[in-house]
Amino acid sequence: MIETIIFDFGDVFINLNKSKLEKKLKKIGLTEWNEDLKNLNEGYETGKYRESEFFLGIQKYTPETELYIIRRAWNSIIGDFPKNRLEFLENIVPKYKLFLLSNTDATHIDVVERELGKDFYNRFVSCFEKVYFSFEVGMRKPNEEIFKFVLEENNLNPKTTLFVDDNFDNIEGAKKVGLKTWHLQVGNEDVIELEDYIQKNL
């Protein structure tokens, strides 16, 4: 029986415009997301760099582009948050212990709060017993340590805990610590189908 649910954020609740981001980055001259930029991004997502350091790191590969334009391009990934997903979440609060676990950075969360508005964002985060953003805890999925950290800090039983994420690697990381999982297929499934999934698969 599922007692606890740990949710991812991007493309589970808030939609992400990945193709738009790719186009915007190409427009400013970033045709390839190389290993250095990958490491820079992961470092920013785990709080190792300040925002200015992150965007200066990107600017090395597109020196003619001003920092505010790079920031705007970076934030183009943030999409809409369908209201029915928030309403679904509020409806299941009495039934489960809920947690949010997201690989994200300070810039994106700042934009999300502003775009969603204070009331909507506060309604969302208040549904969770605790919210874990990678840049705040210094760890990121799919590393086992972040799953163990959430489980141990909240005294959760992995056998009765479901982890919901759209990323295959994150799902595999969760499985390694014994969590039940739902690999949500973006475009074909929606998080509001959660209880049907539990009933049919767990």
Secondary structure, 3 states (H helix, E strand, C coil): CCCEEEECCECCCECECHHHHHHHHHHCCCCCCCHHHHHHHHHHHCCCCCHHHHHHHHHCCCCCCCHHHHHHHHHHHECCCCHHHHHHHHHHCCCCEEEEEECCCHHHHHHHHHHHCHHHHHHHHCCCCEEEEHHHHCCCCCCHHHHHHHHHHCCCCHHHEEEEECCHHHHHHHHHCCCEEEECCECCECHHHHHHHHHHHC
